[in-house]
Amino acid sequence: MPRISVAQLFEDNRDRLRLAWIAGRDGGVRELDPGNLKDSHEGLIGHLNFIHPNWIQVIARPELDHLNSLDPAARQQTLRELAASGLACMIAAGGESVPAHLHALADSMHTALFASPLDSVELMWMLRPYLARALAESTTVHGVLLDVLGMGVMITGDSAVGKSELALELISRGSGLIADDVIELYRIAPETLEGRCPSLLRDFLEVRGLGVLNIRTIFGEAALRPRKNLKLIVHLEKPAGAEPQYVERLPLKPGVEEIMGVSLRKVTIPVAAGRNLAVLVEAAVRNYVLQLRGIDSTQDFIARQSQQIAKGE
């Protein structure tokens, strides 16, 4: 599982959140571990909370007022409880002046204390998407990931079935390449998988007979995408011997494949001489978009057929 250190969190967001590291300098080695986060009742990030402590505690004016209103003994006890919660770091938001007791706490417990002039709600709103991507559960799959007509489409199939050739034709028709051969999938939300490309393979597409092609050089910057949410799987099936494998001609139920607990729509296309697979993939995308809008051609046909039969009776 991916992990990020507190120091990396700071560096990645320093400019965007205008962060300053004001105490707890030796706390940068602490890590946010998605395994521990998943099994914990604690929140990932939120306003200062002593009941269900957050891994990243955000401290704004109301929280500072509460701490300052406590008598010294009660405040010391509260800060000891905060130290024992195992938090990763603290962020003072809103440009507030941070009291000395928080500086001392950060230094004594070796926990980073950052400051940002941004409002606490805005800071958390900007930081949550970063944390979701950086700590997302991930896996790798074999195939080609493309942006086809604005939708993330993964082409799968056996070796030498023609995935890369199909991808090349789709790119020539205006689609964008995200990844070829190895696709990194990250579960960035309960029902969302984001596809990315390993840095080693970025920009490249391998086509048998042509070798490795640099898509950026051949087609330009517009033919590439850095990432895309996966919505549709198109599986290419080879013929079995002289006869094509059996594929249901009128599927009454949509195909589904589950990856990391996320159900994805799947379309199976038999590969045969003379079939324009690029047109079929684009048609599959358009048809899926219509289904998302409540328009199902198969069900419309069945309903029309039923009406015709009823009239004949």
Secondary structure as the mmCIF struct_conf table of DSSP 4:
data_model
#
loop_
_struct_conf.conf_type_id
_struct_conf.id
_struct_conf.beg_label_comp_id
_struct_conf.beg_label_asym_id
_struct_conf.beg_label_seq_id
_struct_conf.end_label_comp_id
_struct_conf.end_label_asym_id
_struct_conf.end_label_seq_id
STRN STRN1 ILE A 4 SER A 5
HELX_RH_AL_P HELX_RH_AL_P1 VAL A 6 LEU A 17
TURN_TY1_P TURN_TY1_P1 ARG A 18 ARG A 18
STRN STRN2 ALA A 20 ALA A 23
HELX_RH_3T_P HELX_RH_3T_P1 ARG A 25 GLY A 27
TURN_TY1_P TURN_TY1_P2 GLY A 28 VAL A 29
STRN STRN3 GLU A 31 LEU A 32
HELX_RH_AL_P HELX_RH_AL_P2 PRO A 34 LYS A 38
TURN_TY1_P TURN_TY1_P3 ASP A 39 ASP A 39
BEND BEND1 HIS A 41 GLU A 42
STRN STRN4 GLY A 43 HIS A 47
BEND BEND2 PHE A 50 HIS A 52
STRN STRN5 ASN A 54 ILE A 59
HELX_RH_AL_P HELX_RH_AL_P3 ARG A 61 SER A 69
BEND BEND3 LEU A 70 LEU A 70
HELX_RH_AL_P HELX_RH_AL_P4 PRO A 72 ALA A 84
TURN_TY1_P TURN_TY1_P4 SER A 85 GLY A 86
STRN STRN6 CYS A 89 ALA A 92
TURN_TY1_P TURN_TY1_P5 GLY A 94 GLY A 95
HELX_LH_PP_P HELX_LH_PP_P1 GLU A 96 PRO A 99
HELX_RH_AL_P HELX_RH_AL_P5 ALA A 100 SER A 108
TURN_TY1_P TURN_TY1_P6 MET A 109 HIS A 110
STRN STRN7 ALA A 112 ALA A 115
BEND BEND4 PRO A 117 LEU A 118
HELX_RH_AL_P HELX_RH_AL_P6 SER A 120 ALA A 134
TURN_TY1_P TURN_TY1_P7 LEU A 135 LEU A 135
STRN STRN8 GLU A 137 VAL A 148
TURN_TY1_P TURN_TY1_P8 LEU A 149 GLY A 150
STRN STRN9 MET A 151 GLY A 157
BEND BEND5 ASP A 158 ASP A 158
TURN_TY1_P TURN_TY1_P9 SER A 159 ALA A 160
BEND BEND6 VAL A 161 GLY A 162
HELX_RH_AL_P HELX_RH_AL_P7 LYS A 163 SER A 172
TURN_TY1_P TURN_TY1_P10 ARG A 173 GLY A 174
STRN STRN10 GLY A 176 ALA A 189
TURN_TY1_P TURN_TY1_P11 PRO A 190 GLU A 191
STRN STRN11 THR A 192 ARG A 196
HELX_RH_3T_P HELX_RH_3T_P2 SER A 199 LEU A 201
TURN_TY1_P TURN_TY1_P12 ARG A 202 ASP A 203
STRN STRN12 PHE A 204 VAL A 207
TURN_TY1_P TURN_TY1_P13 ARG A 208 LEU A 210
STRN STRN13 GLY A 211 ASN A 214
HELX_RH_AL_P HELX_RH_AL_P8 ILE A 215 PHE A 219
HELX_RH_3T_P HELX_RH_3T_P3 GLU A 221 ALA A 223
STRN STRN14 LEU A 224 LEU A 224
BEND BEND7 PRO A 226 PRO A 226
STRN STRN15 ARG A 227 GLU A 237
STRN STRN16 ALA A 240 ALA A 240
TURN_TY1_P TURN_TY1_P14 GLY A 241 ALA A 242
STRN STRN17 GLU A 243 GLU A 243
HELX_LH_PP_P HELX_LH_PP_P2 PRO A 244 TYR A 246
BEND BEND8 ARG A 249 LEU A 250
BEND BEND9 LEU A 252 LYS A 253
STRN STRN18 GLY A 255 ILE A 259
TURN_TY1_P TURN_TY1_P15 MET A 260 GLY A 261
STRN STRN19 VAL A 262 PRO A 270
TURN_TY1_P TURN_TY1_P16 ALA A 273 GLY A 274
HELX_RH_AL_P HELX_RH_AL_P9 LEU A 277 LEU A 292
TURN_TY1_P TURN_TY1_P17 ARG A 293 GLY A 294
HELX_RH_AL_P HELX_RH_AL_P10 SER A 297 GLY A 312
#
